Amino acid sequence: MTDDATGYALAAGRGDHAAAAAFVRATQHDVRRFLAHLPGVRDVDDLVQETYLRAWGALPSFAGRSTARTWLLAIARRVAVDQVRAATCRPRTANLVDWQAAAEATPAGVCTGVDERVVLHGLLDGLAPGRREAFVSTQLLGLSYAEAAQVCDVPVGTIRSRVARARDDLVAAMRTATTDHRGDRPDAAG
């Protein structure tokens, strides 16, 4: 029995254009979320597009030995790795005037638009890359440990330990953030 995305991918590989569109609709949210949480990733929209471009070329050979979602996330991971590698080989340029003007326009200590998502994203960014990848794959995208192992190209036991360590790291970071936040309030009890 195949899931919907896998069925769409198999049909798209045989040339069914409606199935190809359904495949994108069924998977694009997960691909975007996965890529957005990988370390060093910039230009998520471009990486999502590159992921699907690579997937289209490989769809005719997709045999369904794993779910299409797992297969596609493995492609997305390789796209992200390629982007990070390419970025480290290129010199970076910065427009000093733009960032300096932006920094001066924002009053010190003021954060705009801070909510739980921003805090969670910040906590996830603090995780080691392998732990973040395993945590996002299993806890945010809902992949099984076996599927995450396929996507990340590591053994299942490595995924289990990375997720456990990521949870420990997140709990510790939340405790630190809560303690730091309480210490900044003038009415905090000692």
C-alpha positions as CSV (number, residue, x, y, z in Angstrom):
1,M,0.0,0.0,0.0
2,T,1.4,3.4,-1.0
3,D,0.6,6.8,0.5
4,D,-0.9,9.5,-1.7
5,A,2.4,11.3,-2.4
6,T,4.1,8.1,-3.4
7,G,1.2,7.2,-5.7
8,Y,1.4,10.7,-7.2
9,A,5.1,10.4,-7.7
10,L,4.9,7.0,-9.4
11,A,2.1,8.3,-11.7
12,A,4.1,11.5,-12.4
13,G,7.1,9.3,-13.3
14,R,4.9,7.7,-16.0
15,G,4.0,11.1,-17.4
16,D,0.8,12.0,-15.6
17,H,0.8,15.8,-15.4
18,A,-2.2,16.0,-12.9
19,A,-0.3,13.6,-10.6
20,A,2.8,15.7,-10.8
21,A,0.8,18.8,-9.7
22,A,-0.8,16.8,-6.9
23,F,2.7,15.5,-5.8
24,V,3.9,19.1,-5.5
25,R,0.8,20.1,-3.5
26,A,1.2,17.1,-1.2
27,T,4.9,17.6,-0.5
28,Q,5.8,21.3,-0.8
29,H,5.0,22.3,2.7
30,D,7.3,19.6,4.2
31,V,10.1,20.4,1.8
32,R,9.9,24.1,2.6
33,R,9.9,23.4,6.4
34,F,12.7,20.9,6.2
35,L,14.9,23.3,4.2
36,A,14.1,26.3,6.3
37,H,15.5,24.5,9.4
38,L,18.7,23.2,8.0
39,P,21.9,25.0,9.1
40,G,23.4,27.5,6.7
41,V,20.5,27.5,4.3
42,R,19.6,30.7,2.6
43,D,17.1,31.4,-0.2
44,V,14.7,28.7,0.8
45,D,12.4,29.4,-2.2
46,D,15.3,28.8,-4.6
47,L,16.2,25.5,-2.8
48,V,12.6,24.3,-3.0
49,Q,12.5,25.0,-6.7
50,E,15.9,23.2,-7.2
51,T,14.7,20.3,-5.2
52,Y,11.7,19.8,-7.5
53,L,13.8,20.3,-10.6
54,R,16.1,17.5,-9.5
55,A,13.1,15.4,-8.5
56,W,11.5,15.8,-12.0
57,G,14.6,14.5,-13.6
58,A,14.6,11.5,-11.3
59,L,10.9,10.7,-11.2
60,P,10.9,8.2,-14.1
61,S,13.4,6.1,-12.1
62,F,11.6,6.4,-8.8
63,A,10.5,2.9,-7.9
64,G,8.8,3.5,-4.6
65,R,11.2,1.5,-2.4
66,S,10.8,4.3,0.1
67,T,8.0,6.8,0.4
68,A,8.1,9.7,-2.1
69,R,8.3,12.1,0.9
70,T,11.4,10.4,2.2
71,W,12.9,10.3,-1.3
72,L,12.1,14.0,-1.9
73,L,13.5,15.1,1.5
74,A,16.7,13.3,0.7
75,I,17.0,15.2,-2.5
76,A,16.2,18.4,-0.6
77,R,19.0,17.6,1.8
78,R,21.5,17.1,-1.0
79,V,20.3,20.4,-2.6
80,A,20.9,22.2,0.7
81,V,24.4,20.6,1.1
82,D,25.3,21.7,-2.4
83,Q,24.1,25.3,-1.7
84,V,26.1,25.5,1.6
85,R,29.2,24.1,-0.2
86,A,28.9,26.6,-3.0
87,A,28.3,29.5,-0.6
88,T,31.5,28.6,1.4
89,C,33.5,28.7,-1.9
90,R,32.2,32.2,-2.9
91,P,33.4,35.4,-1.2
92,R,30.6,37.3,0.5
93,T,29.9,40.9,-0.1
94,A,28.1,43.3,2.2
95,N,26.7,46.8,1.7
96,L,28.0,48.6,4.8
97,V,25.6,51.5,4.4
98,D,22.5,49.3,4.3
99,W,23.1,47.2,7.4
100,Q,24.5,50.2,9.4
101,A,21.4,52.3,8.6
102,A,19.1,49.4,9.6
103,A,21.0,48.9,12.9
104,E,20.8,52.6,13.7
105,A,17.1,52.8,12.9
106,T,16.2,50.1,15.4
107,P,16.3,51.3,19.1
108,A,18.6,49.2,21.3
109,G,16.8,46.3,23.0
110,V,13.7,46.4,20.8
111,C,12.7,43.3,19.0
112,T,9.7,43.5,16.7
113,G,7.5,40.6,15.8
114,V,8.8,38.2,18.5
115,D,6.5,35.3,19.1
116,E,6.7,31.6,19.9
117,R,7.8,30.7,16.4
118,V,10.7,33.1,16.4
119,V,11.8,31.7,19.8
120,L,11.5,28.1,18.6
121,H,13.4,28.9,15.4
122,G,16.1,30.5,17.6
123,L,16.3,27.5,19.8
124,L,16.5,25.2,16.8
125,D,19.2,27.3,15.3
126,G,21.2,26.7,18.5
127,L,21.3,23.0,18.0
128,A,24.2,21.3,16.4
129,P,23.5,20.7,12.7
130,G,23.1,16.9,12.8
131,R,20.8,17.2,15.9
132,R,18.7,19.9,14.2
133,E,18.3,17.9,11.1
134,A,17.2,14.8,13.0
135,F,14.9,16.7,15.3
136,V,13.2,18.7,12.5
137,S,12.8,15.5,10.4
138,T,11.2,13.5,13.2
139,Q,9.5,16.0,15.5
140,L,8.4,18.7,13.1
141,L,7.9,16.8,9.8
142,G,6.7,13.6,11.5
143,L,9.1,11.2,9.7
144,S,9.7,7.9,11.4
145,Y,13.2,7.3,12.7
146,A,13.8,4.9,9.7
147,E,12.7,7.5,7.2
148,A,14.8,10.3,8.9
149,A,17.8,7.9,8.7
150,Q,17.2,7.6,5.0
151,V,16.9,11.3,4.5
152,C,19.9,12.1,6.6
153,D,21.9,9.2,5.3
154,V,22.8,7.9,8.8
155,P,21.9,4.8,10.8
156,V,18.6,4.7,12.7
157,G,20.5,4.6,16.0
158,T,22.2,7.8,15.1
159,I,18.9,9.5,14.5
160,R,17.6,8.2,17.8
161,S,20.6,9.6,19.7
162,R,20.6,12.9,17.9
163,V,16.9,13.4,18.6
164,A,17.4,12.6,22.3
165,R,20.3,14.9,22.6
166,A,18.5,17.7,20.7
167,R,15.6,17.4,23.1
168,D,18.0,17.7,26.0
169,D,19.7,20.7,24.4
170,L,16.3,22.4,23.8
171,V,15.2,21.8,27.4
172,A,18.5,23.2,28.7
173,A,18.2,26.2,26.3
174,M,14.6,26.9,27.4
175,R,15.6,26.7,31.0
176,T,18.4,29.2,30.4
177,A,16.2,31.5,28.4
178,T,13.5,31.4,31.1
179,T,16.1,32.1,33.9
180,D,17.7,34.9,31.9
181,H,14.3,36.4,31.1
182,R,13.2,36.3,34.8
183,G,16.5,37.8,35.8
184,D,15.9,40.8,33.5
185,R,12.6,41.7,35.1
186,P,12.8,44.2,38.0
187,D,9.9,42.4,39.8
188,A,11.6,39.0,39.6
189,A,11.8,37.2,43.0
190,G,15.3,36.1,43.9
